[in-house]
């Protein structure tokens, strides 16, 4: 049964908004030159090895019995965006995945299969422990994503597809949601079906506090003064805005903060308030992600639920002091500037521990592979020297 989504009247296209006199057409036409940020690009580029190995591991773990024929993985290489053959990736990361012989059919010849190696099995135990310790964080993130949606309901398939970006467990639909019926429930079809939705059951005021609002509360408590929520703007060195953009940004920054958890159905899509709300929502989405960055196409899949326009990606470019869009890897990735310093992630998510443990495992295997390669080279060198000595002895004997 399809869960009936509540429809709301679309906002009027007329201009409104705190007397700023900016129409949506003018806001969207404001141009800011994109400027490459080498530090933030390097932060994304440095994760290439992690991403390649993580994709391969998830492909194996999502298969029946956690085992797949090596030939099947090779055929999926381009879909997994792997730069080398699977066998090469396995040899360079010993202990991550291992091969064994098994049969595709009862009477067929044994062929190489791939399954978790001893290092990966050890890591999976650590991952389960970390997830159990931080389950409340995963729950709050899931609730927040649903609470920001216009009808407080999101298609389960969409949330399943972004679970890795936000650190949600693979089985959150079957295990996490049923444990907290006071917050969330599944409606419509069963998990895995296209008409399955995650619906908010109970509103939590603490979850409805954005990262911006939480920071303002902390600053108010420290200073003893009431500090209004505001964005942390960090324009890169040498970056200059044109005069009209500076004037617009100054007036826009003076507008009150609009919480991404507030009801935005009554806001005019052409208003500066909606721009303020869109920036706040995108800031919150990135703040909920483990790495404080998310591919722009991934966010675009939630455009309808989050009341974002089709041209929402322009928001990232109009606010270069808050966001950065990297083009590394051929994918536009939105990055939260304030979370990084010189390309180093300083706003650490508790769930980041899982990624770091995975990287430690890869480095351990990499050192083993590198040491093995060094020993092979030394052995080859000794053999070549021995052959040279033998040839020399023969030549002396002949003389």
PyMOL commands that set and color helices and strands:
alter all, ss='L'
color gray80, all
select helices_A, chain A and resi 24-29+38-45+48-61+64-66+70-75+86-92+118-133+135-147+156-161+163-166+172-179+211-223+243-253+272-288+296-300+314-318+328-330+337-339+352-398
alter helices_A, ss='H'
color red, helices_A
select strands_A, chain A and resi 67-69+97-102+111-116+153-155+184-188+196-200+293-295+323-326+333-336+340-341+344-345
alter strands_A, ss='S'
color yellow, strands_A
deselect
rebuild
show_as cartoon
